[in-house]
Amino acid sequence: MNERIRALRKELNLTMEKFGIRLGVGKTAISKLENGERNLTDQMFKSICREFNVSEDWLRSGHGNMFNSSSQDELENLAIKY
């Protein structure tokens, strides 16, 4: 899972510090998650999925799309509408 956290952060083009700020933790915590020095808690898992619209299945197993497509479609529809 640590590789997927790093891949997500890079896909979002966020530094460890900015990624951590959005999750309420410091860059050291993100570094330890990415390097496998710390396990991902259930709370952090849920926070990542909620904050970045990440698919729980992808984050857990690597299967499927990185992001939830339904929310992305809703955002695109709102952008077109407004």
C-alpha positions in Angstrom: 0.0 0.0 0.0 2.9 2.3 0.6 3.8 2.4 -3.1 0.2 3.4 -3.9 0.3 6.2 -1.4 3.5 7.6 -3.1 1.9 7.1 -6.6 -1.2 8.9 -5.5 0.8 11.8 -4.1 2.9 12.1 -7.2 -0.3 11.9 -9.4 -1.7 14.8 -7.5 1.6 16.6 -7.8 1.8 17.3 -4.1 4.9 17.4 -1.9 4.9 15.3 1.3 4.3 18.4 3.3 1.2 19.5 1.2 -0.2 16.0 1.1 0.2 15.8 4.9 -1.4 19.1 5.5 -4.5 18.0 3.7 -4.6 15.0 6.0 -3.7 16.7 9.2 -0.3 15.1 9.6 3.3 16.2 9.1 5.6 15.3 6.2 7.5 12.9 8.4 4.3 10.8 8.9 3.8 10.7 5.1 7.5 9.8 4.5 7.2 6.9 7.0 4.0 5.7 5.3 5.6 5.8 1.9 8.7 4.0 3.1 6.8 1.3 5.0 8.1 2.4 8.4 4.5 3.0 9.6 1.3 1.1 8.9 -1.7 3.0 7.5 -4.4 3.3 10.2 -8.1 2.9 9.3 -8.6 6.6 10.1 -5.8 7.6 7.7 -7.0 5.2 5.1 -10.5 6.8 5.2 -9.1 10.3 5.2 -7.0 9.7 2.1 -10.0 8.2 0.3 -12.3 11.1 1.3 -9.9 14.0 0.9 -8.6 12.9 -2.5 -11.6 11.0 -3.9 -9.5 7.8 -4.0 -11.1 4.4 -4.6 -10.9 2.3 -1.5 -10.4 -0.8 -3.6 -7.5 0.7 -5.5 -5.8 1.9 -2.3 -6.2 -1.5 -0.6 -5.3 -3.8 -3.5 -4.2 -1.8 -6.5 -7.2 -3.0 -8.5 -9.4 -0.7 -10.5 -9.1 3.0 -11.0 -7.1 5.3 -8.7 -10.0 7.7 -8.3 -13.7 7.3 -7.9 -15.2 8.0 -11.3 -18.7 8.9 -10.3 -17.5 11.9 -8.3 -15.2 12.9 -11.2 -18.2 12.7 -13.6 -20.2 14.9 -11.2 -17.4 17.5 -11.1 -17.1 17.5 -14.9 -20.9 18.0 -15.2 -20.9 20.9 -12.8 -17.9 22.5 -14.6 -19.8 22.3 -17.9 -23.0 23.6 -16.3 -21.4 26.6 -14.7 
